[in-house]
Amino acid sequence: MRRVCLTLPTNRACPETIRAVGAEAAYGARHFGVEVRLLILDSSDAPVLAEHRKVVGELSPAAGVVVHHLDEAEQRTFLREVIARSGVAAPDRVLDLMLPSRVSYGACTNRAFLIAEALGCASVHRRDSDSRYQYLDGEPVFPFHHELASLGRRAADVVGLVSRSRLAPAYTELPVAMVGGSFVGEMSVDVEEIRRLDPAVYDDVVGLSVPTGYPEIWRKNLIEESFRGSGTASFTGDRTTLTTVNPMRVDMCNIGFDSAVYGRVPLPPATDTIGSDYFLIHLVHDARLPGVLHNRDIVNFHTGERRSDHGFLTYQLRLTKFLLSTPYFNAVYARMAAAGAALLDADGRVHAAAVAGFVRESIRLDRAENAERLDVVDRSYRKLGGRYTAAAEVIETRRDRLLDEAAADMTEFALLIDAWEPLIHTSRSAGMPYGR
């Protein structure tokens, strides 16, 4: 029986999301005859963790669904064993990249990838704690449906399952590597406030994420599309496209990857950096691997913590780190796009060493560009005033540290790519003792 991993990483209270994702797991097992390993990676503090354990214990048993709810101590135990057995260099450093003390969107998903290998899963399907499902005729609209229908199948065999195909004939013999959708509802709460306060400042700040040299009309379109998902339209029926999926059209809260993708290259383990977990979406696109884009968009919402002063400052720092990471990532994406299908070997597998090489090349970029980016952020935030001025002052005190971290994050990403193959192979034989 095909086994898949539906994963929910979290570091905050989300009992309703756990229940909803549990229902999605049961749906997948029931409708597709697969075994679903529901993997909850929980970095919450003790009271919230206890609440989550209670919720998990109360989930209705479902045929074909096995739940694994791992706290950080359990995750660390698994990782230490795998890292030690893999024989990788600098094991303590690798452990820190896999389970850092600070928030890392890529690291939590990398842990899911390794554990999925230990569980014998063919794919990983990620959801987020601040997400809900849309409903149609009183029933939840699960993205799992399209992910399980297409992932890993030869693209030519998926043509009859989708609404339309825009995939070039040269790629139809390859398996579908990724299936994804986006989100509807609120755009990022803090970025939305910038847009509302001063659209010109918004263009300046968000424009820092656009690759240098883009024609102005493309630049404006990218700024307009960023942080917005699919807007606010409600789901009324399925629309699916077999294609090389545009990274701007999908979100990591609504994604499924075949193991052939994450089994070759991990996500960047950068800390306190939004968007750092989108790397594989770009890799799939740039390598011309087939994907399916669907419209079972997840409903985005923001917790009260995100609207607090502490949450605001935390997010602005993560946004700043993202803006400092973009020159490096854009350089890598440009090299991957130029390589195209040459990123793949004869069996359609990604050349991980080539990707690591592109990452290392990016580290040589002149840091003067990032210094100028910090100047733009500083001017922009001070123009907005209020708590944005306070954020600018905090960013100013961390200026050198932020510049250093943005470069160091790429060095560490290259190191993790080098270590990834032995980690994956060792995980496959490690097994996972936790579950019910």
N, C-alpha and C positions, 0 to 999 in steps of 0.2 A: 504494500500500500504506500502511495506517495505521502511523504511527511513534510509539512510546512511549518514555519515559525511565524506567528503573529505576535509582534512585540510592542510593549508599551513601556518606554523609559519614563520615570517620573522622579521628581524631588519635592513634590508638594501634594497636598490633599486632593484626591480626585476619585472619590468612591463611585460617583455616577459614571465616570469614564470607564472605570474598571468593569462595572456591570455591563455597560454598552459594548465594550470590546469583547467581553465574555459572550455576549449574544452574537456578535459577529463571528467569533470562533465556532460557535455551535452551528450557525448558518452555513459556514464553509464546509464543515464536516458533513452536515446533513445533505447538502445539495450537490457536493462534488465528490463525495466518497473518499475524502482525504483524512489523514490523521493530523490534527492541528495541535501544535505545541504552543500554548499561550504563555508567553514569556514576559513577566513583569519585572523589570529591573528597577529596584526601589532604593533611592538615595535619600528618602525622607527622614526627618528626625523621629525619635522614638515614639512619641504619641501618635503621629500620623501613620507611621509604619504599623503600629498596633491596630489602628483603625482599618488600614488596608488589609491586614491579615484576616481580620474579622470579615470584611467584605468578600475576600477571596474564598474563605471557608464557607460562606453562605451562597456562593454561586451554584446554580442548579447543575447537577452532574449532567453531562451531555456525551452521548456516544461519540467516540472519535476525538475527544478533546482532553488533553492532559495539561494541567496548569503548573507552571514553575514560577514561584514568587520568590525572588532572591534579593536579600538585603545586601548592603555593600560588603559586609564581612563574608558572606557566602560567595559573592562575586570575586572577592580578593583571593579566597581559598582556591577557587577554580583557576584563576589566572596564574597564581604562583605555581601551581602544579604544572600547567601547560607551559609556562615560560621556562621553568626549570628543566622539564623534559625535552623541550625543543632545542636546547643548546644554543640559543641566540646569544650574541654578545651583549654586554651591559644589561643583564637581566633586571636589575633594580630600576634602571632608567626606563626600560620597556614597560615594566609594571606601572611606573608613574605615568607613562603616556597612555596606558590602557585604563587606569583608574586614578586620575589626578585629583588633588584636593580641591581644585576649583572647577566650576561648571565647564564642561566641554560637550558640545552637541555631537561632535564626531566620535569622541571616546565612548559615550554611552551606546552609540549604535555599533561601533566596532566590537564592543563586548557582546552585543546581541549576535553579531556575525559569527564570532568564535563559538559562542554557546550553541548557536544553531547548527554549526558543524558537528559539535559534540553530540547533539541530539539526532543527527542524521537527516537534517532537513534539506530540501531541494531549493528552498527560497526563503527570503525574509520579507515580511510585510510590516511596515512601521506606522504606528499611530502616535498621537501626542496627547498629553494630559489636559490640554486646554482646547480640546476638540469635541464636537458632537456630530451626530449623523443627521442628514436631512430625512424627511419622511415623505412618502407618497402613498396616498390612500390608507393612511394609518400605519404603514409599515416602514421600518427604517431602510434607508438606501445604503447598502453596504458596498464599499469599493472592492471588498474581497471577491465579489462576483466576477469582475473582469480580470482581476489579478490571477485567480485560480483557473479561469477559462483559457488564458493565453500564455502565461509565463512558462518559459522553457520549451514551448512547442515551436516547431518549424514555422517561420513566418508565412510560408505559402499555405500552410494548413489552417492559419488563423484568418485568412482573407474572408472566408465565408461567415465568420463570427462577428465581424465588425461592420459598422455602418459604411465605411469607405476606407480605401487604401491609397496612401500617397507614398508608399515605399517603392524606391527604385528597384526594378527587376533584379539587379545585380546582388541584392541583399536578401532576397526572399528565401534562400536556402538556409540562412542563419536562424538560430532560435531567437525567440522574443526574449530580450534581456531585461526589460523594465516595463512595468505598467504603472501609470500614475494619473492622478487628477490633481486638482487644486483645492482651494477653500473659498467659501463665500462668507459674507458677513463683514465684520469690522476689519479694516486695515490696521496695521501695527499702530497701537494707541499713541505712542509718543511721536512717531513720525507723522501721524495724522494731525497732531496738535501743531507741529511745525508748519505743516501745509495750511492749516486754518489760520495761524497767526500771521504768516508772511509767505505767500506762494513763491516769491523770488528767492527767499532764503532756502525754502524747501528745494527749489531747483538747484541751488548752489551745493547744498549738502548731499542730496541724493545723486546729483550729477557726478559726484566723486566716484561713484561705483561704475560709471560708464567707461569703457576702454578709451584711452587717449586716441584721438584721430578720427573718431566716428563723425560722419556728416551730421550737421546740426539737426536735420529732420529726424534722423535715426535716434540721435541723442534725446531729443524731446519725447519721442515715442517710448524709449526705454525708461525714462524718468516717470512718465505717466503710468506705465504698466507696473513699475516696481512696487512691492509691498501691498498690492491690491488684490491678488488672487483673481478669482473670476467675477468679482463684483458682488451683487446682491440678488441676482436672479435665482428663483427657486427651481429645484429639479422637477421636470415634467415628463421626462422620458430619456432613454439612453441614446447617447451619441458617442460613437467610438471611432478612432482613426488609427490604422496601422501606419506607422511612420517612423522617421528618426525624430524623436520628441524634442521640441524646443524647450530648453531648460526653464524658460520664463513661464511655461504653461503648467508646471507641476510644483508640488510642495512636498517637503519631507514628512508632513503629517499624513500623507495620502499616497504612499509609494510602495511598490513591491519590486524586489530585485531577484533575479535568478542567481544561484550560487556561483555560476561561472563568472559573474561580475565581481562580487565582493570576495570571492575566493582567490582573486588575483591581486586586488588593490584595496587597501583600507581607506577610510575617511581621514582627513587631517585631524589630529588630536588637539588642535589649538584650543586654548582655554579662553573663556569670557569673550567669545567672538561669534556673533550671530552669522548665519550663512555658511559657516565652515563645514557643515555637514552636507552641502550640495555638490561636492566634488564628483561623486560617481554619476550624478545626473548629467554633468557636462562630459564626463568620460564616455558614457554610453552614446551620447549625441555625436561627439567628435569622432569616435571610432566607427560611426555609421551603423551601429548595432540596431536591430529592429526594436521598436517599442510600441506600446498601445497607449494612446491618450484617451481618457474617458471624462465624462462630466458628472460622475458621482462625487461631487465636491463635498468636502467636509465643512461643517459650520465652525467658524473660528470665533472664539470669544476670549476675553481677558479677565483674569482673576482680579480681585480687589487689591492684591499685593502689587500688581503691575501699575495700578493707579495711585499708589502711595508715593511719598517723596523718596523713600528708600528704593522702591522698585523703579522709579523714574531714573534716578542716578545710576543704578545698576545697568539699566538698559542703555542709557546714553554712553556709558563706558564700553559696553559690548558693541554698540553701533560704531563707535570710534575705532575699535579694534578691527571691525569688519571693513571700514573704509581704508584702514592702513593695510589690510591683507589683500585688497583688490588688485593693486599693481602686480603683486606676485602671482596671484591666481590668474589674472588676465593674461600674463605672460605665458603661463603654463597652458591655458586654454588655447591660446594662439598657436603654440607649438603642436598641441594635440590635434587641433583642427587642420593644420597644414599636413600633418602626418596622415590623418584620415584612416582609411582602412588598413594602412601600413602599420597601425598600432596593433593589429591582430596577426597571430601566426596562422599557419595553414589550417589549423583546426578551429579558427575563429576565437582564440583566446587572447586576451590582452597581454602585451609585452610589458610586464611590470617594471622591468629594468629601464625601459625607454621612458616610462612615466617618471620614475625616480630621477632619471637624468634631467628631464625637463624641470622638475622641481628644484634640483640643485642649481641649474642654470639661472633660475629666477632669483636666487639668493644674491647674485652678483649685481642686481639692479642698484642704481644710485639712490641712496636714501634721501637725497635732497627733495625728490618728488613727494615723499611721505612727510617731510618736514613742512612743505608747502601745503599739504592736505590738512595738517594740524592747524596751520595758520588760517585756512578757510573755515574750519570748524570753530576755531576760537572767535574769529570776527563774526561769524553767523550767529553763534549762541549769544554773544554779548549784544548783538543787535536785537535779538528777541527779548532779552532782559529777564528779570525774575529768576526763577529757578534754573533757567538756561545759563545765565551769567554764573550762578553758583557751580553749575556743571563745568563750564569753561574753566573756572578757577581750579577745580579738582584735576581736570585734564592737563592743565598747564603744569601743575606740580608733578605730574607723572609723565611729562613729555618724553624725556630720554628713555624711561622704562618702557613706554608704549612703543617707541621706535625700535628698541632692542627686541622686544617680544615679538613684534610682527615678523622680523627677520628670523629669529630663533624658531618660531613656529614652523617655518618652512624647512629648516634644518632637521627638526624633530620629525616632520612628516616624511622626509626622505629616509631617515633612519627606520621609521616604522614600516615603510614599504619594503625596505631591505629585509626586515625581520618577519614580514607577513607570511611568506610561503611556509617556513617551518612552523610558525604558530598555527596556521590553518591545518597543516598535515598532522600536527600533534593533537589538535583539538578533535580531529575525526576519530582518534582512538582513545580519547580521554573518558568519554561517557559523562553523564550528568545524573547524579544521584537524587537530586531534589525534584519533586513533583507529586501530583496526586491525580 
